[in-house]
């Protein structure tokens, strides 16, 4: 903005450039914000790892770690959302792996398997092992992952960041109860995505 002040003589063009640069600066600061949130930790709940909108709820075969059927819940983040990823549950990190890949748009059906991504598995007291996957999109060019195998994961704490993108997938046990619906807006570390079902109290979970 200061360069525009010194190197552009036309007044209206100078103000136009300065206004544009100011908007870009505000958007960048907005994108990289990391608001602190009070978390009510609960072993019986899976909290949303990110802010965004639920775009997928379905049973799928998860082949990277489980090699079995899981419930996939995918959350899409727009450029205006907070892009910090938070641990959806407390436990011990059993697996953390980075995968280079493509940059398909985040809603592409194959983005979860072909895009740049990181996969993290947390062993929890109630749900057993759960997997969450950061997926880069068409704009995202860098995924930051703080999770290291053997570390302790605390529900709601920062686990990573996706720069200029895009989507997080959760892979949950079939017998948990899903508490969100398609197109629902969720808030990281606040919205309960799934709850634990005690097999002695309920024979079958529906979603």
C-alpha positions in Angstrom: 0.0 0.0 0.0 2.9 2.3 0.7 4.4 1.6 -2.6 1.2 2.6 -4.3 1.4 5.9 -2.4 4.9 6.7 -3.9 4.9 5.1 -7.3 1.4 5.9 -8.7 0.6 9.5 -9.6 -3.0 9.1 -10.7 -5.1 9.7 -7.6 -8.1 7.5 -8.4 -5.8 4.6 -9.5 -3.7 5.0 -6.3 -6.8 4.7 -4.1 -8.1 1.8 -6.2 -4.8 -0.1 -5.7 -4.6 0.7 -2.0 -8.2 -0.4 -1.5 -7.6 -3.7 -3.3 -4.4 -4.4 -1.3 -6.2 -3.6 1.9 -9.0 -6.1 1.1 -6.4 -8.7 0.3 -4.7 -8.1 3.6 -7.9 -8.4 5.5 -8.8 -11.6 3.7 -5.4 -13.2 4.5 -5.7 -12.2 8.2 -9.2 -13.6 8.3 -8.1 -16.8 6.7 -5.2 -17.5 9.1 -7.1 -16.6 12.3 -7.2 -19.2 15.1 -9.8 -18.3 17.6 -9.5 -20.0 21.0 -12.5 -22.0 22.0 -13.6 -23.5 25.3 -14.1 -27.2 24.9 -16.3 -29.4 27.0 -14.3 -32.6 26.6 -16.5 -35.7 26.5 -15.3 -39.3 25.8 -18.8 -40.1 24.5 -18.8 -37.5 21.8 -16.9 -36.9 18.5 -16.7 -33.2 18.0 -16.3 -31.5 14.6 -12.6 -31.0 13.8 -13.3 -27.9 11.7 -15.7 -25.1 10.8 -17.7 -25.7 7.6 -20.6 -27.6 6.1 -21.4 -31.3 6.1 -21.3 -32.5 2.5 -21.0 -36.3 2.9 -22.6 -38.9 5.3 -22.3 -42.4 4.0 -21.0 -45.9 4.7 -17.7 -46.5 2.8 -14.9 -49.0 2.7 -11.9 -47.3 4.3 -8.8 -48.9 2.8 -5.8 -46.9 4.1 -5.9 -48.1 7.8 -9.1 -50.0 8.7 -9.8 -52.1 5.6 -13.4 -52.3 6.8 -16.7 -50.4 6.5 -16.9 -47.1 8.2 -19.2 -44.1 8.4 -17.6 -41.2 6.5 -18.6 -37.7 7.5 -17.0 -35.0 5.3 -16.9 -31.3 6.1 -16.2 -28.7 3.4 -14.5 -25.5 4.4 -15.0 -22.3 2.3 -12.2 -19.7 2.1 -14.1 -17.7 4.8 -14.1 -20.5 7.4 -11.5 -20.9 10.1 -9.0 -23.5 8.6 -7.5 -24.8 11.9 -8.1 -28.5 12.3 -8.8 -29.7 15.9 -8.7 -33.2 17.4 -12.3 -34.5 17.3 -11.7 -36.8 20.4 -9.1 -37.4 23.1 -6.9 -40.4 23.0 -3.5 -41.6 21.7 -2.3 -41.0 18.2 -1.7 -44.4 16.6 -1.1 -43.3 13.0 -0.1 -40.2 11.2 0.8 -40.1 7.5 1.2 -37.5 4.8 0.2 -38.3 1.2 1.3 -36.1 -1.8 -1.3 -35.9 -4.5 -3.5 -33.9 -6.9 -5.5 -30.7 -6.3 -9.0 -31.7 -7.4 -11.8 -29.5 -6.2 -12.7 -30.5 -2.6 -16.2 -31.8 -3.5 -14.8 -34.2 -6.2 -15.7 -37.8 -5.3 -12.1 -38.9 -5.6 -10.5 -36.0 -3.8 -10.3 -38.0 -0.5 -8.1 -40.6 -2.2 -6.2 -38.7 -4.9 -5.6 -35.2 -3.4 -2.7 -34.2 -1.2 -3.8 -35.2 2.3 -2.8 -36.3 5.8 -4.5 -39.1 7.7 -4.4 -39.3 11.5 -5.8 -42.1 13.7 -6.7 -41.5 17.3 -7.4 -44.5 19.7 -10.2 -43.3 22.0 -11.6 -44.9 25.2 -15.1 -45.2 23.8 -15.1 -45.3 20.0 -11.9 -47.3 19.6 -9.8 -46.1 16.6 -11.2 -43.1 14.6 -9.5 -41.6 11.5 -9.7 -38.0 10.3 -8.2 -36.9 7.1 -7.2 -33.4 6.0 -7.7 -33.0 2.2 -6.3 -30.2 0.1 -8.5 -28.7 -2.6 -8.0 -26.7 -5.8 -6.6 -23.7 -3.9 -4.9 -25.4 -1.1 -1.2 -26.0 -1.6 0.0 -26.8 1.9 -1.3 -29.0 4.7 0.2 -28.6 8.2 -0.1 -31.6 10.4 1.0 -31.5 14.1 0.0 -35.1 15.0 2.8 -37.5 15.8 2.4 -41.2 16.4 2.5 -42.0 20.1 1.5 -38.4 21.2 -1.5 -37.7 23.3 -4.5 -36.1 21.6 -6.7 -33.8 23.5 -10.2 -33.1 22.2 -10.5 -29.6 20.8 -6.7 -28.9 20.7 -5.1 -27.9 17.4 -4.0 -30.8 15.2 -3.1 -29.0 12.0 -4.0 -26.4 9.4 -5.0 -26.5 5.7 -3.8 -23.4 3.9 -6.4 -22.1 1.4 -8.5 -25.3 1.5 -10.7 -27.3 1.9 -12.1 -30.5 3.5 -11.8 -32.9 6.4 -13.1 -36.5 6.4 -14.0 -38.4 9.5 -14.2 -42.2 9.5 -16.2 -43.5 12.4 -17.5 -46.9 13.7 -20.7 -48.1 12.2 -22.3 -48.5 15.6 -22.1 -44.8 16.6 -25.0 -42.4 16.3 -24.5 -39.5 13.8 -25.8 -36.3 15.1 -25.4 -34.0 12.1 -27.2 -33.9 8.7 -26.2 -33.1 5.1 -25.6 -29.3 4.5 -25.6 -28.6 8.2 -23.1 -25.9 9.3 -20.7 -27.1 12.0 -18.2 -25.4 14.3 -14.9 -26.9 15.2 -14.5 -28.2 18.8 -18.2 -27.3 19.5 -20.6 -29.3 17.2 -21.1 -32.9 18.2 -20.8 -35.0 15.1 -21.4 -38.5 16.7 -22.1 -40.0 20.0 -21.1 -43.4 21.6 -23.7 -46.1 21.8 -23.6 -48.5 24.8 -24.4 -51.9 23.3 -26.1 -52.8 26.5 -28.6 -50.0 26.1 -29.2 -49.9 22.4 -29.0 -52.8 19.9 -28.6 -50.9 16.7 -27.6 -47.4 15.8 -29.4 -45.5 13.0 -28.3 -42.5 11.1 
